[in-house]
Amino acid sequence: MSAENRIITDVVCPFCGSLCDDLEVETDGTKIVKVKKACKLGKSKIMGHERIESPLIREDGKLREATYEEAIERASQILSNSKRPLSYGWASTVCEAIEKGVHLLEEIGGVMDSTASVCHGPTVLAVQGVGAPGCTLGEVKNRADLVIFWGSNPVHAHPRHQARYSYNAKGFFSGGKEDRTLMVFDVRKTKTADKADEYVQIEPGSDYKIFSAMRTILSGNEDVVPSEVGGISKEKLIEIVDRMKKAKFGVIFGGLGLTQSRCRYKNLENVISLVDEINEHAKFTLIPMRGHYNIAGFGQVCAWETGYPFAVDFSRGYVWYNPGETTAVDVLNRKECDSFLVVAADPASNFPKGSVEHMKDIPVIQVDPYHNPTTEFADVVIPAAVAGVEAEGTAYRMDGIPLRVRKLVDVKYPSDEEIFDKMLTKVKELKGA
Amino acid sequence: MDLLIKNGIVYDPINKINGEKMDIFTSNGKIVSNAKDPKVIDADGKLVLPGGVEGHSHIAGGKVNAGRIMRPEDGRKGIEPKGKLTRACSGYSVPNVYATGYRYARMGYTFVMEAAMPPMAARHTHEELIEIPIVDKGAIPLLDNHWMTMECVKSGDMDKLTAYVAWILKATKGYGIKIVNPGGVEAWAWGKNVSGLHDRVPKFDVSPAEIVKALSIANERLNLPHSIHIHCNNIGHPGNSETTLETYGLLSGVENSDRQVMHATHTQFHSYGGSNWGDFCSKADEVAKYVNAHDNLTIDLGVVMFCDTTTMTGDGPHEFNLYKLTRRKWSNHDVELETGSGVVPFVYGAKIPPHAIMWAVGIELPLLIDDPWKMMITTDHPNGCPFTFYPQIFALLMSKKKREAMISEVHPVVNSNTILPSIDRELGWNDIAIMTRAAPARILGIDKHGKGHLGSGADADISIYDISPEEVDPSRDYAKIEDAFSYTAYTIKSGQIVAKDNEIVAVPSGKTFFVDPEIDKSLMDAMLPDLELKFKEYYSINLANYPVQDAYVPNPYKISTKGA
């Protein structure tokens, strides 16, 4: 470490929904040179990689360099001239930027959606059906004696989750893994399953009926449960339910294996109902394994700003929420939107073909630090500072705990918050004119 | 711009002005005795009050937002399109931040206290408070089920507890000490509860009574502007008035010359007799009797009105009980080392006997308690009903005829299991002014900071209602009371007209009130190693990332106190 180098402690990692806040980052005054305590994913994000260096505007089919002023002006013109603008993404930026974004979309009467709609959106729909029996991650660390990962694989997706919060974490009432049972339910033997005290392999798409069988057993009606459900024997199911009922403090961490497989939000409604019912016997909670570091924050901001957590349509002047109609994939697929603002996301890679195809036909504005396949569709590209590394703001962990992510180095790029603040001012000006 | 509010009928109880026709001047956001070239507001024949002070409401933070997220059907019930100045609104019992600010302002309220802030998620509460337009606000952190608190109680170390409370207030930019089902919420982390003041909290081996007394000592040692603010054990249970009265008695003999030493909140939910839902009855008379006989205690009401609302509280086990009653959706959120919360949608039906009794209790209490200075009118928004029911509640308190009309429509059990039908008292204009302005400001301790009155130097927060106390007989014309209090002719916030005839005409940002208690450094230094250990071993975040940064209170109003 040279004399000018600075070590910043207690850094909050802006990668996944675990929002680890114990990182140490060394900078040489201009750039980050070392990241300690982070997992590979977090380290890679904080160290950064090749950037979009300058704002870009597409002319004659090619992207050319532009100034920020020009690019923001162009983007604002596109948005304010649109009859049905759509915006999507927003999971990898801070709440302060999201607030500006919601205001912008309200101002132009557009549709605002987040990556949740192709991720844990089904969990949100289930919460709207049956509620959310949850807790903070520290409750799990201190108390849990039964930890269940269902359709989630933290070893790969949330690498420090088990050490910091769940299976291995030592807490006040728990000495760590000696004191707890780890169960993994998945369609394949994941790395997380390798470490489990018990791995239960289930047939793909059978989660719903397994939960139904468990609830049936729990309600004392095991006589109607068939001898095998979703690849699990009835005896095993009875044993699992019994184990859950005997837990001092149990938790299910639900992953995309539940939200993006057959039955989708119905899976979540069923497992949440199961957890509700177990609470009459034992303390039990459920925490969704949120992916992007601030996808939970988007849901929070959108709810306090508009009343609804994602997929909000401002075209009527008031807020209209109807997932399936007002979700980004669907608005694109119906070829309804006439402009598309993408923020910190990559729909070109993740959306179905029919939706991506419409991106070719409409002006696309991308705000992102990095080039990705969506850039190929973009007509205006505005490179932003990396929130949580180069810009500060609020992010919500998967359990709803808000933390302030830091600015670790100074960069030439404006923050998302600054970009959308300018765009909002510009749009108001253009609409007023 | 300076204002002259001319010829209004003014009720300003703190300054002993009781319905006098007079002029009020404002300048630079304050009430003044005269102003040059003011804009004149003709208030002839109108009622002029200090801006309303809402002393206990759930408007911001994790559980409010959980209610919004969980209840899109509630969102749909309150939609209003964006306007030139105003943002789009949604929600009935869980309005979005904009609807919250506009609706309070249109009704003449200019200060709102968020009554339950989970310290670890305080940043969230403040993020929402920032976005609530117009009104000034504050938030009271929950402190009773903390491991640190219970360990200090167990060891009897009041120095350490006092330092810890001071640290939490600073770290969360909080306003006071909130107590919610002391001990019961920690028990709920194991799926259990406490059933009375002398149960022992699992593992921590302290009792609710010990927690309450200890936090009161810390509160007084820190000279906080507000007293402890307590949601008693056994909320909502038949027969809970015994626990309630016993809780009040815990501080018997403790006095503070400036204010109460205990504020007991949403007392309606704690004033029940009976042993089950079959013999459930009102004990408002016994609770009122205690309040009448003691001057060291204040309450707020938590009135229930019949509607589809959203219950939300830090009392996790209570919300689970409500879930078991309703089998509707249930949200729960336990917060490590500190607290918990739950949210359950709830319909109060006029024809459902326990609900009819609950409604009656909320109206009985203010009619049976002699001194309006001991009370704030609240609905424990949105637990009893949304705050937008206030006009109806005022009419019920001011008119026996209105009560008779309503009693005839609710379940007849109110005739046998409550004494509401036999009460003749009707509150007057000054009583309402006290219970919605002067008393809440005094009870919270913000009267000394320019709130709740119209004396020279006070904040120019004023509500002007289009009703003449000289002409209207509230007892007979109760419908006019309801209409007039539904929205102001003018709401003035810090000298600026923000609402006029039910329309928002300006959207300033309100201030956030918080307390910064100064204590002896040696006490703080002695406490910190314990706290550091808690973060090192048991919290899931680092100590350095816990305190709420200044960025979350862009318009701060800091009240500094000096601890003894």
Interface residues (C-beta under 8 A of the other chain):
Chain A: T9 D10 V12 D21 D22 C95 E99 H103 E106 V124 V127 Q128 G129 V130 G131 A132 P133 G134 C135 T136 L137 G138 E139 K141 N142 R143 R164 Y165 K170 G171 F172 F173 K248 F249 D276 N279 E280 A282 K283 T285 G299 Q300 V301 A303 W304 E305 T306 G307 Y308 P309 F314 R316 G317 Y318 V319 Y321 T394 Y396 G400 I401 P402 L403 R404
Chain B: A60 G62 V64 N65 A66 R68 I69 M70 R71 P72 G75 G78 I79 E80 P81 K82 R87 A88 C89 S90 G91 V94 P95 N96 V97 Y98 A99 M120 A121 R123 H124 E127 E128 E131 W147 A189 W190 G191 K203 F320 Y323 K324 R328 K329 W330 S331 N332 H333 D334 V335 E336 L337 G340 V343 V344 E537 Y538 Y539 S540 I541 N542 A544 N545 Q549 A551
